[in-house]
Amino acid sequence: MVAHLIPVALLVLAGLAYLTRKRWAPRLARRGLDVRTVPWRWLLVGYPVTAVRMRVTWRQTALIAQLSISRRGNQRVLGGVAVSGTALRQSPPRLGVPRPTRDGLVVRVALHPGQTPRPFLQAAEALAHAWRVYSVRVTSPARGEVVMTVTAQDPLAGDDPSGKRREVPVLTAPVGRLEQGRPWIVSLLMVPHWLVVGTTRSGKSNWINALALALAPQPVALVGVDLKGGLELAPWAARLSALAVTRAETRSVLGALVDELADRMAVCRAAAVRDVWELPDADRPVPIVVLVDEIAELFLTDGSRASKEEATACATALLRIAQLGAALGVHLVVSGQRFGAELGPGATALRAQLAGRVAHRTADSQTAEMALGDLAPDAIDAAQSITTEEQGVAITTDGGVWMRARSTLVTTEAARQTATDTAGLRQELPRVTAVLAPALDLDKEGGA
Ligand SMILES: Nc1ncnc2c1ncn2[C@@H]1O[C@H](COP(=O)(O)OP(=O)(O)OP(=O)(O)O)[C@@H](O)[C@H]1O
C-alpha cells in the first residue's frame, strides 16, 4: 500500500523542486546540470495522470488483453464444465510502481506462476491505447517478471532538439536520434559496413546526407557512387574524393579501391600488423567511406553480355571491399529501394557483410526481411508499419536490440555549404582519381 504512495510523493517532490528552482538551479548549472532540460511538464502532469490511469484501468485492461488468470477456487466443475453461477474470478498480475523517465515511465509486472511474457508482447498495442501513450515496449529481463517501457509521445516527431554539432571521434557520426531520445550515433569503427533500405521517398538519401554531414569535417576520404546520374550526391562534390555516376565509372572506381586494399595489405604485412589501426599514426592510410546511392542500378542488367559482365565486376568488387575493408580502413554504406534475391547471388553474399542495418519504410516484406530478418521478426513488422508521413524514420540496431530512429533532416543547401566549408579536408586518392580522369577527359572532348 505504501508503495502506491510513491508516485504521489514523487509528484509532490517534483512540484516543490519546480516551484523553488530559481533558488537551486544556478548552483546546479555551475556544476554542468541544466534544469531547463528537465521534462517538467511530463513529470508534473503527464506522469501522474498516466500512473493513475494505469492503476485504475489495470484490472479491466488485463482482463480484456487476456493477461489475467482465473482462480480455481471459484469454479464449480461438473462433468468437465465450469457451471458456477457466479462469474469466474479473474486475477491480474501484480503491477509495480511506475518509475518516471525523461519521456515516459518504466513499470515491472510480476507474472503469475505458469504465465509467460508472450501474451504481454501481444498486448503491447492494446496497453498503449488503454493508457493513451505512444508506445509500450515489453521485455523480460528476469524470469517471472516483465518490464514495460512506456513512451508517452512519439520522440521522433518534430524537430531534433539535439541538432547542434558535437565533437566525435573519427568515423563516428551522429545521424539523428533514437526513439528513447538519445542521439543516433553510427560508428564505422564498431560496425564497418552499412545497408540502408527503404521505398521511394522514405529517407534513404537523407540518411546518407546526415552521415556525410557528420563525416565531412573528419579526416576521412568520401567516395560517391550515385547511379541516379549523380543527382543525390552532387551537393557533396567539393568534398568527395571521387564521384562515379555511371556503372562503367563505378566499375573502375571499385576496381581501383580493390587495388588500394592490396596496397594497404602490403603496408600492414610489411609492418607486421593485422590492420591499419595498429599502424603508427604517421603511416596509417586515410580511412575511405564509399557511399553507394541505389545499389539495384549496379546489379540489374539489360541482358546483354557486356552489361552482365559489368554488373558481375561491380558485385565482386563490392564484396571484396566488404570482406577486407574493415581491417584496411575502407567502409561501405550501401542504400537501395529493394534489396532481395532478384538482384542475384552477389546481393545475398554482400548483405551478410553489411552488418549495420537501417530499414526505412519498405514496400515489400522481402526487402524488410533482407534488412532485418536476421535481427527479429517483430522488427520486420515495425519497418512495414512506418507510415508515409514518417519520412526519415527507420528501424535500426543498437547494441543487439532494434529500435525506431529518425535521421536529422539535411537540406541540399546545408549539404552544399558543408561540402564547401570542408573542401580543404578533401583527401587525394591517386589510384581512384587516375581511373576517373580518362572518363572525365573523354566527356570534355565529347562536349567540345
Ligand atoms: N529525417 C527526415 N526528417 C524529415 N523529413 C525527411 C527526413 N528524411 C527525409 N525527409 C523528407 O523525405 C523526402 C524524401 O527523402 P529522400 O530523398 O531521402 O528519400 P529516398 O528514400 O532517398 O527517396 P528515393 O529513393 O526516391 O530517392 C525528402 O525530400 C525530405 O523532405
The ligand as an SDF file (V2000), in Angstrom:
LIG
                    3D

 31 33  0  0  0  0  0  0  0  0999 V2000
   14.7170   12.7220  -41.2940 N   0  0  0  0  0  0  0  0  0  0  0  0
   13.8250   13.3750  -42.0040 C   0  0  0  0  0  0  0  0  0  0  0  0
   13.0060   14.2700  -41.4230 N   0  0  0  0  0  0  0  0  0  0  0  0
   12.0810   14.9400  -42.1370 C   0  0  0  0  0  0  0  0  0  0  0  0
   11.8940   14.7650  -43.4670 N   0  0  0  0  0  0  0  0  0  0  0  0
   12.6570   13.8940  -44.1080 C   0  0  0  0  0  0  0  0  0  0  0  0
   13.6800   13.1500  -43.4260 C   0  0  0  0  0  0  0  0  0  0  0  0
   14.2910   12.3440  -44.3160 N   0  0  0  0  0  0  0  0  0  0  0  0
   13.7130   12.5780  -45.4940 C   0  0  0  0  0  0  0  0  0  0  0  0
   12.7400   13.5220  -45.3760 N   0  0  0  0  0  0  0  0  0  0  0  0
   11.8790   14.0400  -46.4390 C   0  0  0  0  0  0  0  0  0  0  0  0
   11.5900   12.9920  -47.3200 O   0  0  0  0  0  0  0  0  0  0  0  0
   11.9400   13.3530  -48.6630 C   0  0  0  0  0  0  0  0  0  0  0  0
   12.4840   12.1250  -49.3590 C   0  0  0  0  0  0  0  0  0  0  0  0
   13.6970   11.7650  -48.7260 O   0  0  0  0  0  0  0  0  0  0  0  0
   14.8640   11.0510  -49.5410 P   0  0  0  0  0  0  0  0  0  0  0  0
   15.1270   11.7480  -50.8150 O   0  0  0  0  0  0  0  0  0  0  0  0
   15.9740   10.8800  -48.6000 O   0  0  0  0  0  0  0  0  0  0  0  0
   14.1570    9.6750  -49.8520 O   0  0  0  0  0  0  0  0  0  0  0  0
   14.7440    8.4240  -50.6420 P   0  0  0  0  0  0  0  0  0  0  0  0
   14.3580    7.2360  -49.8650 O   0  0  0  0  0  0  0  0  0  0  0  0
   16.1870    8.6000  -50.9410 O   0  0  0  0  0  0  0  0  0  0  0  0
   13.8950    8.5020  -51.9720 O   0  0  0  0  0  0  0  0  0  0  0  0
   14.2910    7.9770  -53.4380 P   0  0  0  0  0  0  0  0  0  0  0  0
   14.5450    6.5100  -53.3350 O   0  0  0  0  0  0  0  0  0  0  0  0
   13.0640    8.2910  -54.2370 O   0  0  0  0  0  0  0  0  0  0  0  0
   15.4940    8.7850  -53.8380 O   0  0  0  0  0  0  0  0  0  0  0  0
   12.9650   14.4770  -48.5160 C   0  0  0  0  0  0  0  0  0  0  0  0
   12.8450   15.3940  -49.5500 O   0  0  0  0  0  0  0  0  0  0  0  0
   12.6090   15.1240  -47.2100 C   0  0  0  0  0  0  0  0  0  0  0  0
   11.7090   16.1770  -47.4190 O   0  0  0  0  0  0  0  0  0  0  0  0
  1  2  1  0
  2  3  1  0
  2  7  2  0
  3  4  2  0
  4  5  1  0
  5  6  2  0
  6  7  1  0
  6 10  1  0
  7  8  1  0
  8  9  2  0
  9 10  1  0
 10 11  1  0
 11 12  1  0
 11 30  1  0
 12 13  1  0
 13 14  1  0
 13 28  1  0
 14 15  1  0
 15 16  1  0
 16 17  2  0
 16 18  1  0
 16 19  1  0
 19 20  1  0
 20 21  2  0
 20 22  1  0
 20 23  1  0
 23 24  1  0
 24 25  2  0
 24 26  1  0
 24 27  1  0
 28 29  1  0
 28 30  1  0
 30 31  1  0
M  END
$$$$
